[in-house]
Amino acid sequence: MNSLSCKDGMAEGERRKQDALASLAERRDVYVNRGRRALLARLLEVGTATADDVRSVVELPPGVNPTCFGSVPSPLAQAGVIYRAGYRETTRPEGHARPVTVWRLADREAAERWLRLHPDRPDPSDESAEAQGLLFPLSETQETPSPAAATTGPGMEAI
């Protein structure tokens, strides 16, 4: 029998998710930054946006898993720049019509400020990509850097 209550299990699951997303954001920061910029640009332009909008604009190099985009909205939502406005089915065929979050702009001024403070950066060089290390070890004997302690993502402290 599981020793965690349902509430404790959910809290632990959320903690693990936030740790994984922080790790992805830290190791793929250039692409996550581009994702946040794309999300905010779309919200400023039309008022709503989803992960589909980010995926359609931000190109990832071969070998970079698009799950890194999962870390895009949380810090912006936690900072009060955007908010969850519901769900709709993804328009990407490979997404099998699963629900994705619809985001709305909560604070236009904060979004514009975030974009000014976080310009796009060049693609990582081959050396810096190697320095990022593996997201997960290939074997149990290989060590992987621990996830970032903060779950707010790089640069959110400026909002």
Number of C-alpha atoms within 10 A of each C-alpha: 3 6 7 11 9 10 9 11 13 12 13 13 12 12 13 12 15 21 18 20 24 27 24 25 26 20 21 21 21 15 26 25 24 21 26 24 23 22 30 27 17 19 21 18 10 10 14 19 24 22 21 17 17 22 16 10 13 19 13 13 10 6 6 11 11 16 11 22 22 18 27 27 24 20 20 24 17 13 17 15 21 24 20 17 13 11 13 13 15 18 16 13 8 8 12 10 12 13 13 17 18 17 22 23 25 18 14 15 12 18 24 16 12 20 17 11 13 17 11 14 11 8 12 14 9 8 8 10 13 10 10 14 13 14 16 12 12 10 7 8 7 9 12 13 13 10 18 19 11 11 22 21 24 17 12 15 9 11 13
